[in-house]
């Protein structure tokens, strides 16, 4: 096991692009940190091959001793195979499987249906969408899952909302937002309950969403295409009013611009986990 990890480490560093001593030092440090993070995640996965393949989700990983927030391999035990996820093992006791994360708008979220189905982005750059198929597999289990939505209002302020039960349907239902209970008082996501998912190349409102300019990223738009939230929307230009297609969370602020979170994260954990 140790020899394999050492080989993996050597191989990753050997194949990495050589560092230019004349390049910006900050950029070089970021490249090194990214490589080290990738190595650590591979070590986590290798260590977990005896346990995390038994893990149905990040809560199981946490129970089995995976207490570091990083990438792990899980298997929902539905016969469809294992896949990698990013586990948040620090927030509110850990055990969270991260479904979506946006940090600075560097990743384009205005993607096709197939991309939203399978997932896109990079766990290490912290801009990603896990994939609707995987989210459906994780939320259709009998235990039920709590959803936590975190919104960075500014560099100093983070707010969140939690929902007691989060379930989405399969592709035949257009990944309909089937259940979302225990909504917070100001509930922009709860408004989208029973709405189907849509993307720019699969408009659930037969062209209405696209005509209204609301398809800035895949979301539960429904057939009426009214948007009270869209955490996959476009990052707005600074100083401009937020158009319908932009990233938004209604009631976050009193103005359109104030309703645009700087960062977002969606994650789930089995109900009753502690």
SULGI-V290556 format. One record per residue. RES is the residue in one small letter. D_LAST is the distance of its C-alpha to the last C-alpha in whole Angstrom. Layout:
BEGIN
RES:D_LAST ; RES:D_LAST
END
This chain:
BEGIN
x:32 ; x:33 ; x:36 ; x:34 ; x:32 ; x:35 ; x:37 ; x:35 ; x:35 ; x:38 ; x:39 ; x:37 ; x:39 ; x:42 ; x:42 ; x:40 ; x:43 ; x:45 ; x:44 ; x:47 ; x:48 ; x:50 ; x:47 ; x:44 ; x:42 ; x:39 ; x:39 ; x:40 ; x:37 ; x:35 ; x:36 ; x:35 ; x:32 ; x:31 ; x:33 ; x:31 ; x:27 ; x:29 ; x:29 ; x:26 ; x:24 ; x:27 ; x:26 ; x:22 ; x:23 ; x:26 ; x:24 ; x:21 ; x:24 ; x:23 ; x:19 ; x:19 ; x:21 ; x:19 ; x:16 ; x:16 ; x:14 ; x:12 ; x:9 ; x:11 ; x:13 ; x:10 ; x:10 ; x:14 ; x:14 ; x:15 ; x:13 ; x:16 ; x:17 ; x:19 ; x:21 ; x:20 ; x:21 ; x:19 ; x:21 ; x:19 ; x:22 ; x:24 ; x:27 ; x:28 ; x:27 ; x:24 ; x:24 ; x:23 ; x:20 ; x:19 ; x:15 ; x:14 ; x:12 ; x:12 ; x:12 ; x:9 ; x:7 ; x:8 ; x:9 ; x:11 ; x:14 ; x:17 ; x:20 ; x:22 ; x:23 ; x:26 ; x:27 ; x:31 ; x:33 ; x:34 ; x:33 ; x:35 ; x:33 ; x:36 ; x:36 ; x:37 ; x:35 ; x:35 ; x:33 ; x:31 ; x:30 ; x:30 ; x:28 ; x:30 ; x:30 ; x:28 ; x:25 ; x:27 ; x:29 ; x:25 ; x:27 ; x:26 ; x:26 ; x:24 ; x:26 ; x:26 ; x:27 ; x:23 ; x:21 ; x:23 ; x:22 ; x:18 ; x:18 ; x:20 ; x:18 ; x:18 ; x:14 ; x:14 ; x:13 ; x:12 ; x:15 ; x:15 ; x:18 ; x:19 ; x:23 ; x:25 ; x:27 ; x:29 ; x:29 ; x:27 ; x:25 ; x:22 ; x:21 ; x:19 ; x:18 ; x:15 ; x:16 ; x:14 ; x:16 ; x:18 ; x:20 ; x:24 ; x:27 ; x:29 ; x:32 ; x:34 ; x:32 ; x:32 ; x:29 ; x:29 ; x:26 ; x:25 ; x:22 ; x:21 ; x:19 ; x:18 ; x:20 ; x:21 ; x:24 ; x:26 ; x:25 ; x:27 ; x:25 ; x:25 ; x:29 ; x:28 ; x:27 ; x:29 ; x:31 ; x:32 ; x:31 ; x:34 ; x:36 ; x:39 ; x:41 ; x:39 ; x:39 ; x:38 ; x:40 ; x:43 ; x:44 ; x:44 ; x:41 ; x:43 ; x:46 ; x:43 ; x:42 ; x:39 ; x:38 ; x:37 ; x:34 ; x:32 ; x:30 ; x:30 ; x:33 ; x:34 ; x:38 ; x:39 ; x:37 ; x:36 ; x:34 ; x:31 ; x:29 ; x:29 ; x:27 ; x:29 ; x:33 ; x:35 ; x:35 ; x:38 ; x:41 ; x:41 ; x:43 ; x:43 ; x:42 ; x:39 ; x:40 ; x:38 ; x:37 ; x:35 ; x:32 ; x:31 ; x:28 ; x:30 ; x:30 ; x:29 ; x:32 ; x:36 ; x:37 ; x:37 ; x:37 ; x:34 ; x:32 ; x:32 ; x:29 ; x:29 ; x:26 ; x:24 ; x:20 ; x:19 ; x:15 ; x:13 ; x:10 ; x:9 ; x:9 ; x:6 ; x:4 ; x:0
END
